[in-house]
Amino acid sequence: MTARFSAVGIVAADMGKSLAFYRRLGLDIPAEADGEPHVEYEVGGGVRILWDTVEVARSIDPDYRPSAGGGVGMAFACADAADVDRVYADLVGAGHTGDKEPWDAFWGQRYAVVVDPDGNHVDLFAPLPGAAT
């Protein structure tokens, strides 16, 4: 049997803040999930994002310690280069940390990096006009 990628896990210091960040990225997570200790959201193709509170993480591993700077990296595709700029500005305008302002990357994409409330880097990208896809 071959292992199949299934999920990305995030340990959230504040479930509501973490879910609000990902809602701003377009995930339709119900508001009542904010008070839950474990939340799952299918992003498509059977792949899920899983959120657990620190308490849940410690119930599995009593020695769990949050990592400095987050422990997960994710990327969200945007409609086009202008959308990368718009999404980045929206998140930073809402008080989230921008790590790298949007720029035209040498590999042919408009790219930016924001940081979620738990210190995880979230990349935003879209192909630049005329770039090979």
Summary of the structure (lengths in Angstrom):
residues: 133
radius of gyration: 15.9
end to end distance: 32.1
largest distance: 51.4
contacts: 354
relative contact order: 0.19
helix: 26%
strand: 35%
